[in-house]
Amino acid sequence: MEKKVVTPKHVGAIISCALMAFVSILTETSLNVTFPTMMKQFHIGLGLVQWTTTGYLLAIAIIMVASSYLNDRFSAKQLFLTAAITFIVGSFVAGTAPNFWVLLTGRLISAFGAGLSIPLMFNLVVELIPQDKWGFYMGLTGLVVILAPSLGPTFGGTIVYFYGWPLIFGIAAIIGLIILILGLFMVEQYHEKKHPQFDWRSYIIIAAAMIIFSLTFNQIGQGLANIWFWLGMIVVAILVWLFIKSVKNSAKQLLNLAVFKNKAFICALISYLLLQFINIGTSFALPNYVQIVNHSSSLIGGLILLPGCILSGLLNPWFGHIYDQKGAKLPLLTGTIFCMIACILFAIFSLKISTLMIVIFYGIMIIGRQLAFNNTMAEASKLQPEELHTDATAVFQTGQQYAGSLGTTVMAAIISAWQKKPGNYAAMTAKGSQIAFIVLIVASAIILFSYLKMFKLEHQNSN
């Protein structure tokens, strides 16, 4: 096999896609800190306004399901241009929205661009970069995944405090236009395009399953005795079964389920998804906590995540270097333990926690999460043969966005359920936040178990 040579233009193409992915992900969480303002302006509750983030993430995930097919069918340049243009249009619609429903429509249009650009970024790393440098380049592109959602509340909080939330989308559209111009000169076609038939039936089935699963989890705040929750789960289980059967019996292309034959890969995927669930769930809960419970401004609500975000971002390439030099065990297990410690601290002190404590605990959590996150994807990619790399990327990136969507949905549902209980609104918000962080402790424990199982399976397969 011919050794891959990394050229400056290859790096420029990856950077262009990374910047497009960055601004797309930035707007995922930038609205979280604006929710109290939007709730007053549009006269809606937290359960509805959170769909500006949840719906955005859900739409991205649905689009990403088809990313393996799209990568084969279209060139990198075609995907990049489509992503940039739809994101700019969606941002314009959202920024000029006269009501909540137009705002949500703009978000869904923007989601199409985000759903194309994020997997494209990772596919270019795998396609253009030698495997022995994946850890470093995954770490660099991973800056997008870690910095963007963490900077989102800071960006959104600052803008809404001084100017108002519509400017968030105005700035996003301008940045998107600049990136579009840059990518025109950098991104090219890197592989021969194929013309497979698209498996629309399987795609519609899995999209329906994802939507119903999100709507069902939105009911979790009403308790596990809620009949609609269990009916929804039954419907989702049936749809997933139909999806698997449809893909296996179809000659058309959507997603190669052969990636799931590797049990170690499944363990890595579970850990990766739960790390994102914790990250986005926390990015939603903390800005709202400091505004509602601590009565801080939207500016403070956005800034609390910034120190941890900057520190973990600066360390991120080093985390990839640790993986390249020391292997997966050290960063994955250490990162998970850090994450678990932070979630325990949040749960213990969440009834009365100062802004400074939030900054420190979040710093611990995000450093741990990032130490494990991108290195998990690098490790999982090595578990699959080259012909399944784009499918593995599609699974990881789809799952990442969907896990983020569920993180917001579940945290919002739990906290909203407690806000509706009799008593002081701020005190009930704090109690709901405590329950939500207990859920994240359980998620951390599952991550740790999954990693240990993955390493055991890898050891068995190597013998």
N, C-alpha and C positions, 0 to 999 in steps of 0.2 A: 504494500500500500504506500502511495506517495505521501511523504511527510508534508503536513500542512505548514505553510509559511505565512506568518502574520505580517500583513502590510499596514502602513499608516491609514490607507483607505478602508481596510477592514475594521480597524479600530474606530475610525470615524463613523462607519456605518453602525457599529454597535453603540457608539455614543449617541448618535442621532435617535436610534430606536429607544435607547435608555432614557433620553430626555423626554421623548414623547410619552413613554411609559410613566416617567416621573410626574409630569404635569397631570396625567390621567389619574394616577393614584393619589396625588396631592388633594384633588377635589373629592376623593372618597371620604376623608375625615375632616376636611376643612369646614363642612357644614355642621359637624357635631356640636361645636361650641356656639353656633348660631341658633340652635334649637329653641332656647328660651325666648329669644327675640322673635323668631318665626311663629312660635306658638301664640304669642300675643298679636302679631300682625295679621295672621290668617285665621285666628280664633279656632285653633285645633289643638289636640292633645299630643303628648309625647309619642304615644303608640302610632299615630298617623304621620307626624312630621319625620320620624326616624326612617320612613320609607324613601326619603330623598337620598339616604345612604344605603339602606338595605336593598331598595329596588335597583339602584345603580350597580351594586355589587352582584346582585342576582342576575341582572342582564349581562354583565361582563362574563359571569360564569357560563351562562347559556351559550354565548357566542364562542367562548373558548373551547367548548365541547367539540366544535368543528375545526379547531385550529390545525390539527394534523392534516385533514383534508385540504384546507385552505393553503397550507404550506406546500403541498404537492401541486395543487392546481394553479396557483398564482406565484408570481415572482415576489421577492422581498420588496422590491420597489413599489409594485402595485399595492401590496398590503400596507406598506408604510404610508403611501399617499392617501389611500382610502381612510386609514386610521386618523391621519392628521385632519383631513377635510371634515369628516363626520364629527370629530371632537370639537373643532372650531364652530361648526354650525350649531351643535347642541349647546355649547357654552353661550352662544349668542342668544338662543331661545330662552335658556334658563335665566340669563342676566336681565332680560327684558320682560320676564314673566309678571303679569298683573295679578295672578292668583296661584294657589298651591299646585293645581293640576297642570297648568302650563309649565310651571317650574319642574314638576316631576317628568313631564314629557321631554323637556330639554335634557334632563339628566339621563333619560333612557337613550336619547340620540347620541349623547356623548359617550355612553357606555359602549356603543358599537366600536368607536375608535379605540377605547381602552382595551376592549376584548381582543382586538387585533394586534395592538402594539406590544403588550406585555409578553405573550408567548413568542412573538417574533424576536424580541430582544434575546431571550434565552436560546431560541433555535439558532440564532446567528452565532452565539458563543460556541455551541456544540458543533456547528457546521464549519466554522472558520478557524477555531482555535485548537491547537494540539491538546490531546487529553491530559498530558502531564502539566498543563497550565490551567486546567479547568477550575481548580480551587481558587486561584488568584482572580481570574476573570469573573467567575461566579460571585466572588466576593465584591468585585467592583460593581457589577450590575446589581448585586444584592443591595448596594447602597440605595438604589431606587426603592426597593421593596421595604427597607427599614426606615429611610429618611422621609420618604414621601408621606406615609400615613402618620408618622410622628410629628412632622412639620405642619401637616394639615391643620390641626387645631390652632397652632401658633399663627399660621398665615391667616386662617379664617377669623380667629379672635381679634387680631390686630386690625384687619380690614373692617370688620363689623363694628368695632369700638370707635374707630375714627371716621368711617365713611358709610357703612351700611353693606349688607350682604351682596347686593347685585354686583358690586365692583369685583368680588371674588371671581365671577365668571368673565367679567371684562378682561381682567388681567390674565386669566387662563387662556382666553381666546387669542390675546396678543402674543403670549408665549408660544402657543400652538402654531401661530402663523410664522414666527421666527424659526421654529424647529422644522416646519414644512419646507421652508426655503433652504435650510442647511441640508436636509435629507435629500433634496433634489440632486445634489452634487455628490453625495456620499453613498447612498444605498443603491445597489445594483441587483441584477439577477445572478444568483450563485449556483443554481442547480437547474437541470433540465426540467421544464414543466411537464407534468403528466395531465391526463384528462380522464380521471376516474369518474364514475357516476356517483352522485351524492345520495346517501341513504336517508332520505327525508323521513321515512316512517320511523326509524329508530331515533332520529333527532327530535321529532315532535314528542315521542313517548318520554324520552329522558328530560326534555324541557318541561313537560307537564309534571313529571315527578319532582323536579327541583322546585318548581313554583309551589306545588301543593305542600311539599315538605317545609318550605319557608313559612307559608301561611299557617300550617299546622303548629309549628314551633312558636308562632306568635301567640298561640293560645296557652302556652305553658304557664304564663303568669296566673292563670285561673286554676292551677293545680292539676295534678295528675289524675284526679277523678273526673275531669272534664271529658265527656263522651266524644266531643268533636276532635279532641286530640288523638284519641285511639282510632277513631274512624279514619282520620287523615293518614295515620301511620299504616293502616291496613291498605288503603288506596295506594300509597307510595310503594309499599312492598310489592303489590300486584304489578304496578307500572315498571318497577325495576326488573322484576322477573320477565315481563313482556319485552323489555329493552334487551336483556341478555339473550333471550330466545330470538328476537328479531335480528340482532347483529350477527349471531352465529349462523342464521339461515339466509343472510343477505349476501349477494355477490357485490353489492355496492359498498362504497367506502364511507366510514365515519370515524370509527375508533377501533384499533386492533386490541381486543380484549386479552391477547396473549401476554400483555404486560402483567396481568394479574396472576399468571401462573407461578410467578416468583414470590414466595411467601415473605422473603426478606424485604422485597420491594414494597409489599403491602404494609409491613411494619413501619418502614420509613415513611410511607405516605400518611399513615395514621398520625405519626408524630408531627409531620410537617403541617398537616391540617389543623391539629390542635394548637400548635404554636401560633398559627395565624389567628385562630379562634380567640386565643388569649390576648394577642396583640391588638386586634381591632376592637374586641370587647372592652379592653381596658382603655383604649383611646376614646371610646364612646363614653364610658362611665365617669372617668376622672374629670374632664372639663365640665360636665353637668353637675358633678358632686360639688366642686369648689364654688360654682355659681349658686346652686340651690341651697346647699348645707352651710357652706362657709360665707355665703353672701358676697363673694368676690365678683369683680367685673369680668366681662367676656375676654378682655385683654389678659387678665391673670389666668383665666381658664385655658387660654391658648398657650401661654408661656410655660405652664408647669411641666409640659412634656419636652420642652426644648433642650434643657441641659443633658438629659439622658439620651435624647436623639442625637445631639452633636457628638457626645462621647462615644456612643456605640458606632456612629457613622465613621468617625476617625479610626476606630479600632477594626472596622469591618475587613479591610484588606489583610490585616494581620491575622484575623480569624481564619481567613482562607489560606494564608501561609501556614498556620498551625496545622490545618488539615492536610496540606500538601506534604509537610515535613513529618508530622507525628501520626497521621492516620485519623480515623473518624472517632474513636472512642473518647479521647480527651476532650475535644470541643463539644461533642454531642451530650455526653453525660454531665460534664461540668455545667454547660449551659442550662440543661434541664433542672439541675439542683438549684441554680441561681433563680430561675423562674419560679420554682416551687416556694423557695424561701420568701420571695417578694409577695407572692399571692397569700401566703400564710400571714405575713405582716399586715397586709391590707385588710384581711378578714378580722384579725385581732383588734386593730385600731380604727376600723372604718366607722364606728359609731361616733367617734370624736377624733379626727385626724387633722393636723395642721397642714397648711400648704407646703411648708418646708419638708415635712415627713413624706408627703405625696411625691415631691420631687426626688427625694432620696430613694424611696421604695421603688418608684418607677424606673429610676436609673439602674437599680439592681436587676429588675425584671427585664428591661429591654436589652441590657448587655448580655444576659443569659440567653434570652430568646435569639438574639442575633448570632451569638457564638454557635448555636446549633442549627439555625434555620437554613441558610444557604448551603452549609456543609452537608445537610441532610439530602438536599436535592442533588448535589455533586455525587454523594455516595450512592444514591438510588440510581442515577444515570449509569454508573459503572456496573450496576447489577443487570442491565439490559443490553442485548446485542445492538449493534449500530443501526440495524434496520427498524428497531423499535424506539429509537431515541426521540423522534418527534411525537410519537404516541405517548411516551412517558412524560415528555414536557407538557403535552396537552392535558394529561391527567393531573399533573401537579399544579399547573397554573389554573385550570378550571376549579380544582378542589380548593386552591388557595383563596380565590375570590369567593367561592361559595361558603367556605369556612368563615371568612370575614363577614359575609352577609349574615350567617347564623350567629356569629359573635355579637353583632349589633342587635339582632332580633331577640336573642335570648336575654341579654343584659337589659334591654329596654322592657321586655315583657315582665321580668322579675321585679325590676325597680318600679315600673308603672303599677304593678299589682299592689305593692306596698304603699305607693303614693295615694291609692284610692281608699286605703284603710282609715278608720277614724283616728284622729290625732294630729299633731303638728306636722305640716307638710314636709318641712326640712328634716325632722326627726325620722319620719317614715321613709324618706329618700335615703337617709343614712342606713337605716335598717335593711332596706331593700338592696343597697349596695353591698352590705355585709354578706347577705345570702348569695348574691351574685359572685362574690369573690370566693366563697366556699365552693361554688361550682367550678371555678377556675383551679382551685387546689386539686380537686378530683381529676380535672383535665391534665394537670401537671403529672400526677401519679400515673395516669394512663400512658403519657408520653415516655416516662422513665421505663415502665414495663415494656413498651413497644421497642425501645432501643435495645434493651437487654435481650429481648427475643430475637431481634434482627442480628445482633452480633453472634448469638448462639447459632442461628441458621447459617450465617456466613462461614463460621468456623466449621460446621458440619459439611458444608458444600465444598470447602477447600481441601478436605481430607479425602 
